[in-house]
Amino acid sequence: MREAATKAQAKSEPRPASLNGAEEGWEGEVLRVSAGAMIAAADAPPTTASEIALPAWLDAPIPELPDPPRPLTPSRPSEPDPATISPLGEDQGWRYQRGRVIHHLLEMLPQLPREARLGAAEVFVARRSSAVPIAERAALARDVTDLLDAPDFAEIFGPASRAEVPVVATRRAPDGRTEVVSGQIDRLVVLEGEVWVVDFKSNRPAPMQVLHVSQQYVRQLVAYRSALASLYGDRKIRCFLLWTEGPRLMEIPEDMLNAHG
């Protein structure tokens, strides 16, 4: 029987003079390997493509992939927004700009020490509203810092709160479909037994009663509440609207939220 292959033959030779010597920093022997014979092919009949069993799924049509659910963005509802305060008023837009300035201050000032807030607010208001009389700018800065120090707002702007909190979650819609909720909560307060969701409303006339709040705003808070329920299932989730035109804080009752859930 003929062997399938011959063993490679190796022999030891002294290292050539050109490769020997202290200049190389190496001394020893070189192994040279001579090539062996080719390995003989096995005497087996060739395999044709018709003899290979193909998986059944190869000829099956490609199924249609389900469309991913479109993210529900509570802060960008598809319905028209309630009326805003006009930026073209007799005050040259200051009343409109005022709401935006308050919104930014409520986001940034709680991060600063209490003694530094008023000075920072005055600088910020001056940069954003240089055409407004100094007395009016100073009054706005004081109003915002007083709001942060008010006992009614202590928890909202306290150490247990966070600003501009992104939230992404799935929830079951009333018709049974799965919705993806994606949004950003203006202020989130996590307490021992409760979680507060606070949404700022700038440049919107504040209603005097909770029954007059736009249903669009209520549904926005419902979406945030349902998104947070999976994280804080053991705590009560309360929802608030903070109207910067005023400013006034308004809690949306739980039964009103449930009616829109």
C-alpha positions, 0 to 999 in steps of 0.5 A: 500500500502506497503511503499517502505522504512522505515525512519531511526530512530535516537535517542539521547543518552548521550555521553559514559563516555569513550568518554566524558571528558576534555581529548577529548576536546569535550562535547555533545551528540552522534547520533546513527542511526539504519538501516531501511528496504531494499528498495523494488524492482520495479515490472517491467519486465527485459529489454533484449539486443535485445530491446535496439536501438544501434546507426548506427555508431556502425556497420559502418567500421572505416574510414581511418585516413588521414596521417598528412602532412610531415613537410617541413624543409627548412634547411634540403632539400632532394636535395644534398647540393652544394659543401662545402669547404673541411675540409681536406685542406692544412690548416688542416681544418681551412678554413672549421672551420672558417665558423662555427666559424663565424656562431656562432659569428654572433649569439652570439656577437650581444647580448653583448655590443659593447665594449665587443664584440671584447674581447669575439670574441677573447676568442671564436676563441682561444678556437675553433681554438687553433692550428691557429696562433694568428695573424690569430685568431685575424684577424678573431675576428676583421673581425666579429666585423667590420661586426657587426658595418658596416652600411650595416648590422646595421639592421640585427644585431640591436635591432630589430633583433632576432637570431635562430628564430623557425618557424612553419606554414602551407602553400598551395603547388603549387599542392594544398596540405597543407604543414607544414613548420618547420625550424629555421631562422638564423636572423629575423629582424622586422621593421616598414614596412618590415621583413627581413629573413637572412640565414647564409651560412657557408663553401659554396663558395659564388657565385659572382652573384645572378643568380648563387645561388643554387635553393635549397637555394632560395626555402628555403627562399621561404618557410620561406617567405610563413610561415611568410606571415600569421604573417606579411601580412601587411609588405614586406618580404625581403630575404637575404643570408649572406655568411660567406666566405667573408663575403658578404650579398646578397639579393634575388630579389622578382621576383626570389622568386616568380618564385620558389613559 
